Amino acid sequence: MTWDAIVVGAGPGGAATGILLAERGLRVLVLDRAKFPRPKICGEYLSPEASRVLDRLGVLKAVEDAGAVRLRGMVITAPDGTRLTGTYPTSAPWRGYRDHALAIPRLVFDRILTDRLRDTAADFHERVRVTDVIADGDRLVGVESVDAAGRARSFRAPLVIAADGRNSVIAHRLGLVSRHPLQRVALMTYASGLEGLADRGEIFVDPPAYSIANPVTPAVANLSLVLPLAHATRYRGRLDAFFDERVRQVRHLAARFPGLSREAPVQALGPLAYRVALPRVGGVMLVGDAAGFYDPFTGEGMFTALRSAELAAETAIAALGASDCSVPRLAAYERARRDAFRGKQRVTRALQFVIGRRWAANRAARLFERRAGLLDLLMGVIGDFVPPRALIHPRTLAALLRPS
Ligand SMILES: Cc1cc2nc3c(=O)[nH]c(=O)nc-3n(C[C@H](O)[C@H](O)[C@H](O)COP(=O)(O)OP(=O)(O)OC[C@H]3O[C@@H](n4cnc5c(N)ncnc54)[C@H](O)[C@@H]3O)c2cc1C
């Protein structure tokens, strides 16, 4: 069997890439080391704009029918207790594909995507772990793998798409991964008793930590706590107790949810941020977390994976059609990705400055409290459908500077 492309990983990035390539008649092989459904540490929030890609992939209805909770916005509580209620803009000039975000357990969401992948002509193999790349001169021509029975096998194709998430074996083998100075860890669990959490997620900013609660079912919320890695390392093996104690210390969270009760063991992931350089060889593209990760505060990881899958598929189809998977040809994808995500990346970095400092977080909260329209605009940027430049529009800046 010969393939046009091998996709490594069947999370949101890999499954979406596999679906899009198969729909265009390409012979695609998708490999994942896991058997789905498989767990994934995540806040489980899907931005309103993610719905557009999900609809294109033919899974939006299945996701909605599976009980995804609709979120009209987020409530953000500042360190001084200021509560901001942000709502996604629903009128011109900015409207999302949907007026709401979605919250859905990854066990359910990733299963829906992989079921859809199975419905296409793509060849999808689970429990096959990619262990190495196969290179020929200045390009990749395939991957080495091992299956659940320990059998080693090589697969060859003119294009390898690395969608194998954080710790991407392909990005590591190509020497592209480096450390990020932002050293944070995320602790995540499910909790009940979060009364009043219905159609909005809640964020509690408490520098240097923050906590996010997303209602993933009517009864249970995804509860995560992000804090400096150094605070958690000594508690390895005692994560449940550490989490329970630290959540109680997050200002305003315990008071807001007195009946909070943890319903699952705590899982940890860190360091969260890492950098991935652009490939210097042909025959390879990086999609989703395999291309780098910063911080989950603004919840765009799955949208980024889905959108980068769309962009990668576009370039892949053109490159394979021209029998040219060289670095210059595939650079079209890197340019498209940069253009698509650069503005939001600037906003997320600015927000990191704010949420990392108590005085800045309190000052920003008071500013947004006076300007509800501005907060909703920010929600639209976070929701991936308002262009970040809208925040620096002269009219917005004038509103910011006007005394209240
Ligand atoms: C604490 C935390 C909270 C987050 N919250 C949110 C949120 O609320 N909303 C949001 O949009 N994003 C969130 N994210 C980010 C989001 O989880 C990721 O960005 C998203 O899962 C990326 O999708 P992906 O397909 O690139 O990678 P993944 O979902 O990680 O999928 C990668 C796949 O590759 C497979 N794989 C790995 N190695 C190999 C190998 N060697 N061989 C074969 N297969 C392999 C894995 O089994 C996996 O199925 C959060 C992240 C963290 C850490």
The ligand as a Gaussian input file, in Angstrom:
#p B3LYP/6-31G(d) Opt

LIG

0 1
 C       -4.094000      22.256000      31.196000
 C       -4.515000      22.494000      29.784000
 C       -5.754000      23.029000      29.524000
 C       -6.167000      23.258000      28.220000
 N       -7.395000      23.769000      28.005000
 C       -7.812000      23.969000      26.743000
 C       -9.134000      24.430000      26.487000
 O       -9.939000      24.614000      27.382000
 N       -9.491000      24.641000      25.189000
 C       -8.626000      24.401000      24.151000
 O       -9.004000      24.622000      23.000000
 N       -7.390000      23.934000      24.376000
 C       -6.967000      23.698000      25.633000
 N       -5.730000      23.179000      25.850000
 C       -4.885000      22.855000      24.708000
 C       -5.373000      21.613000      23.977000
 O       -5.542000      20.553000      24.878000
 C       -4.372000      21.221000      22.905000
 O       -3.919000      22.384000      22.261000
 C       -4.979000      20.260000      21.872000
 O       -5.263000      19.021000      22.456000
 C       -4.003000      20.070000      20.713000
 O       -4.477000      19.079000      19.837000
 P       -3.447000      18.189000      19.019000
 O       -4.258000      17.345000      18.101000
 O       -2.370000      19.032000      18.474000
 O       -2.723000      17.275000      20.124000
 P       -3.324000      16.154000      21.072000
 O       -4.727000      16.407000      21.402000
 O       -2.352000      16.027000      22.206000
 O       -3.253000      14.836000      20.201000
 C       -2.015000      14.249000      19.874000
 C       -2.228000      12.781000      19.543000
 O       -0.994000      12.241000      19.118000
 C       -0.842000      10.946000      19.641000
 N        0.605000      10.656000      19.710000
 C        1.521000      11.258000      20.487000
 N        2.735000      10.740000      20.261000
 C        2.573000       9.790000      19.320000
 C        3.465000       8.881000      18.683000
 N        4.775000       8.855000      18.966000
 N        2.966000       8.017000      17.767000
 C        1.632000       8.021000      17.450000
 N        0.745000       8.851000      18.044000
 C        1.210000       9.734000      18.954000
 C       -1.501000      11.008000      21.003000
 O       -1.922000       9.727000      21.440000
 C       -2.677000      11.954000      20.741000
 O       -3.864000      11.251000      20.443000
 C       -5.297000      22.941000      27.148000
 C       -4.041000      22.392000      27.395000
 C       -3.649000      22.171000      28.694000
 C       -2.286000      21.581000      28.930000

